[in-house]
Amino acid sequence: MEDCICRLENSYSTVLEPHPKFGYQAIKYDVEEFIEVATKNIALLLGDALHNLKSALDYAWIATLELHAPSAIGDKTQFPAYASRNILESALRNIKIDVLSPALFDLTITELKAYSGGNEAIWAVKQLNILDKHRLLLPLIGYTSISGLEMESESGEIHKRGWAPLFRFRPCISAYRTAGV
């Protein structure tokens, strides 16, 4: 992880070059190495991080059940995160959490809110972890350019510079939200 971060910090260069068609000078940001690092390594790191977060939730849930409702533990026990509050409540009632530990039942429903529309961070970890099992989560590279850039020198002279591209790295979370997963 540290290697990736160090490589990203020094992975771009800025140069002033003439536009091939119009002749004015443009500020160019070259991020070729950044894109290569992002597509090869960050997607894998993101998947590993999501799996680790989901596993940590599962281990914490099982440890909690061992203390408060040991008979609710089964072969497929995992942290309860569901599509709606009603489905979550039903799942917890099916394993008798409401009877074995009413406080844990209430905490899970009202504080943890591990359902879509409740605690979106927990829901995103669950959904992205599932998605990562079947598809590689690729980072997105946003591209924007500024045209008609004008700069004024200290002497008051105005210089027109054409365009300047700007890059911004965003993890796939934004694609997850727009895809409605």
C-alpha positions, 0 to 999 in steps of 0.5 A: 500500500505504501509503495502505491501511495509513494508512486502516486505522489510522484507520478505526474509531470507538468509541462508547458507546450505549444498546441499543435493546431493553434500554436498557443501554449498549453499547460499539460499534465502527464499522468500516464504512470498514475493511470497505469498504477491505478488500473493495476494495483488500486482495484486489487487493493480496493477489493482486498480492503472491502473483503477485510472490512466485511470479514471484520464485521462477520467476526465481530458479529459472531463474537457478539453472538457468542456472548449474548446469543450463542444458540443463534450461531450457525454454519452460515452466520455472518454480519446481518446486512439486508436490503430493508429494515423489515428484512433485517428485523425478520432475519434477526427474529428467525434466529431468535435474537429478539428473544435471546437478546432484546438489547442486541436486537434493538441495537442492531435495528436502531443503531447499526441500521445495517440495511439499505437506507440505514447505515449506507457505509455498512450497506456499501461494504456488503454490496461492493464486497459481493460485486468484487467477487464477480467483477474487478472494481476499477477506479475511474479517472475523471477528465476536465479541461479549462479553455480560454485561460488568460493570465496577467503578468506583473506588468499587466500584459494578458497572455491567452493560454488555450486549455489545461487538462485536470485529472481527478482520481475517484474510487468506484464508489461513485459508479456503485451509487450511479449504477443503483447496486 
